[in-house]
């Protein structure tokens, strides 16, 4: 089934999402990472929608085709993203969803599933897949993100930008040439001087500078009582083994609701584009949906 491209005013901001699969299918929200777009979820959405699921892939505020925030200090933070997710579920009349989130998308899913920022989401989210995300992130990796995210590079040609993406996103693991090209073309914008740069608002880095410890969310983790699957890139510098161990000891981990899969040949974060990553996610959601 061919996906549709959609826009709506949510909390006064225009948000874009791709909608895959039958409207009556079990609903899955697939949310991308910090400096990425919803099109990163094409392989996952194509796989799940081909098996009868409906998959919603939003562009976060300030990314891709969604509006940039006029109030970056107020709106580029997890609490506002959770309210946007709640508004999106209201817009689509989704009463029960399964959540798959890469990096930032996983953190948004975590704070939604806790219900502490957006109360209705606790009852809505039936299961949670965290793609290389944890309630506490490695400090060194966060500092690296702060250094690059607010100053995206610009290049004369799209080919040069693709070469840049192939280098910085090498930890994603294997991607085909066609997938690298699509990743580039779906996350490129042209500047007034004609150069090309990644398609996001550089001000989104305010999440780190205006909101200390926005990604330190153990209180949300402790409030979760649904099944959780965590895919950790075995070479990840963002999700450390100590954080995974604490996840097992608290919240859904302590209740026996947490599964962890170490993904070989990947760092931060697995691209969710090969059967070894897609099949466990589908099996997990099917089990949770019973």
PABA-963649 format. One line per 5 residues: for each residue x, y, z of C-alpha. Coordinates in steps of 0.2 Angstrom, whole numbers, plus 2048, in hexadecimal, padded with zeros to 3 digits. Each point is the difference from the previous one (the first is absolute). Layout:
BEGIN
X,Y,Z | ...
end
This chain:
BEGIN
800,800,800 | 807,811,7FB | 802,80C,80F | 7F8,810,801 | 808,811,805
7F6,80A,80D | 800,810,809 | 7F5,807,80F | 801,80F,80C | 804,7F8,811
802,80C,80F | 801,80E,7F3 | 80E,7F8,7F6 | 800,7F8,7EF | 806,7EE,802
803,7F4,7F2 | 7FF,7ED,800 | 800,7F1,7F4 | 7F2,7F4,802 | 803,7EE,7FB
7F4,7F1,7FF | 7EE,7FD,803 | 7F6,80C,80B | 7F9,7F2,809 | 810,7F8,804
808,7FF,811 | 808,811,802 | 813,803,802 | 808,811,802 | 812,800,7FA
80A,80F,806 | 811,805,7F9 | 810,806,808 | 806,811,805 | 806,808,7F0
7F7,7F4,7F4 | 7EE,7FF,7F8 | 7F2,7F4,800 | 806,7F9,7EF | 80E,7F7,809
7F2,7F4,805 | 7FB,7FB,7EE | 807,7EE,801 | 7F8,7FD,811 | 7EF,807,7FA
801,7F7,7F0 | 803,7F0,809 | 7F3,802,80D | 7F3,807,7F4 | 803,7F1,7F4
7FA,7F5,80F | 7F0,80A,803 | 806,80D,80D | 7FC,813,7FE | 810,809,803
801,813,803 | 811,808,7FE | 800,813,805 | 80D,80D,7FD | 804,808,811
7FD,813,802 | 80F,808,7F8 | 805,7F1,7F5 | 7FC,7FB,7EE | 7EF,807,7FA
7FA,805,811 | 7FF,812,805 | 80F,808,809 | 7FC,806,812 | 7FF,813,802
803,7FC,813 | 80F,7F5,800 | 804,801,812 | 7EE,7FB,805 | 7FC,7F3,7F3
810,7F7,7FC | 7FF,7F4,80F | 7F8,7EF,804 | 7F1,807,809 | 7FA,80A,7F1
804,7F1,7F4 | 7F5,7F5,80B | 7F2,80C,7FF | 802,801,7ED | 7FF,7ED,800
7F0,800,80A | 7F9,80D,7F4 | 805,7F5,7F1 | 7F7,7F1,808 | 7F0,80B,803
801,806,7EE | 801,7EE,7FA | 7F4,7F9,80D | 80C,7F4,806 | 7FB,7F8,810
80E,7F2,801 | 811,801,7F8 | 810,7F7,800 | 80F,80B,800 | 811,7FE,7F7
80D,80E,803 | 812,803,7FB | 80A,809,80C | 7F6,811,803 | 7F1,7F7,7FA
803,7F2,80D | 801,80E,80E | 7F0,808,7FA | 7F7,7EE,800 | 807,7FE,812
7F9,810,807 | 7EF,7FD,7F7 | 7FF,7EF,807 | 802,806,811 | 7F2,80C,7FF
809,80E,80A | 800,80D,7F2 | 7F1,7FA,7F6 | 7F4,7F6,80B | 7F6,7F8,7F3
80F,7F8,7F8 | 803,7F4,80E | 7F0,7F7,7FC | 803,801,7ED | 811,7F9,7FE
7FF,7ED,801 | 813,7FC,7FD | 810,809,7FE | 80F,7FD,7F5 | 810,80A,804
80C,800,7F2 | 811,804,809 | 7F8,80B,80D | 800,7FF,813 | 7F9,80B,80E
812,806,803 | 80D,804,7F2 | 812,800,800 | 807,812,804 | 80E,7FF,7F3
7F4,7FC,7F2 | 7F4,80E,805 | 80E,80C,800 | 804,7FA,7EE | 7EE,802,7FB
800,812,807 | 810,804,7F6 | 7F9,7FB,7EF | 7ED,802,801 | 800,813,801
80C,802,7F2 | 7FB,7F5,7F1 | 80C,801,7F2 | 7FC,806,7EF | 806,7FA,7EF
800,805,7EE | 7F8,7F0,7FA | 7F5,7F3,806 | 80D,7F3,7FC | 80C,808,80C
7F2,800,80D | 7FD,7ED,7FD | 812,7FD,803 | 7FF,809,810 | 7F1,7F6,806
809,7F0,7FB | 80E,805,80C | 7F6,807,80F | 7F3,7F2,7FF | 80B,7F2,7FD
7FB,7F9,812 | 7EF,7FD,7F8 | 807,7F0,7F9 | 7FD,7FA,7EE | 7F6,80A,7F4
7FE,7FD,7ED | 806,80E,7F4 | 7ED,803,7FD | 7FD,802,812 | 80E,80C,803
7FA,80A,7F1 | 7EE,800,807 | 806,805,811 | 809,80F,7F9 | 7F2,806,7F4
7F3,7FF,80E | 80B,80A,80C | 807,80E,7F5 | 7FB,812,7FF | 808,80D,7F5
806,810,808 | 7FE,812,7F9 | 812,7FF,7F9 | 7FC,7F0,7F7 | 809,7F4,80B
7F8,7F1,807 | 7FF,7FB,813 | 7F7,7F4,80B | 7ED,803,801 | 7FE,806,812
7FF,810,80A | 811,802,808 | 7F7,808,80F | 7FA,7EF,805 | 810,7FE,809
7F8,80C,80D | 7F9,7F0,807 | 811,7FD,807 | 805,812,805 | 7F0,806,807
7FA,7F0,808 | 80E,7F8,80A | 7FD,7ED,802 | 7F1,800,7F5 | 805,7EE,7FC
803,7FA,812 | 7EF,7F8,801 | 801,7F2,80D | 7F0,807,808 | 7F7,7FD,7F0
807,7EE,7FE | 7FB,7FC,812 | 7EE,804,7FC | 7FF,7F5,7F0 | 7F7,7EF,802
7FF,7FA,7EE | 80B,7F4,7F6 | 810,808,7FA | 80D,7FA,7F3 | 811,809,7FF
80B,7FE,7F1 | 812,805,805 | 80D,803,7F3 | 80E,7F5,807 | 80C,80E,7FD
7F5,80E,806 | 808,80F,809 | 7F0,807,805 | 7F7,7F1,809 | 80D,7F8,80C
7FF,7EF,808 | 7FE,808,811 | 7F1,809,7FB | 7F8,7F0,7F8 | 804,7F7,811
7F7,80D,809 | 7F1,7FF,7F4 | 7FF,7ED,805 | 800,805,812 | 7F2,80D,800
7EF,804,7F8 | 7FA,7F3,7F3 | 811,7F8,802 | 7FD,7FB,812 | 7EF,7FA,7FB
807,7F4,7F3 | 7F9,80A,7F1 | 811,805,7F8 | 809,7F7,7F2 | 811,806,7FA
808,7FB,7EF | 812,804,7FC | 801,805,7EE | 810,7FB,7F8 | 80A,80B,7F4
7F7,80F,806 | 803,80F,80B | 7F4,80E,803 | 7F3,7FC,7F9 | 7FB,7F1,7F6
7F8,805,7EF | 7F1,7F4,802 | 802,7FB,7EE | 805,7ED,800 | 7F6,7F1,805
80B,7FC,810 | 7F9,811,807 | 7EF,800,7F8 | 7FA,7EF,804 | 803,801,813
7F6,810,801 | 7F2,7F9,7F6 | 7FF,7F1,80B | 801,80A,810 | 7F1,80B,7FA
7F6,7F1,7FB | 802,7F8,811 | 7FC,811,809 | 7F1,802,7F5 | 7F8,7F0,805
end
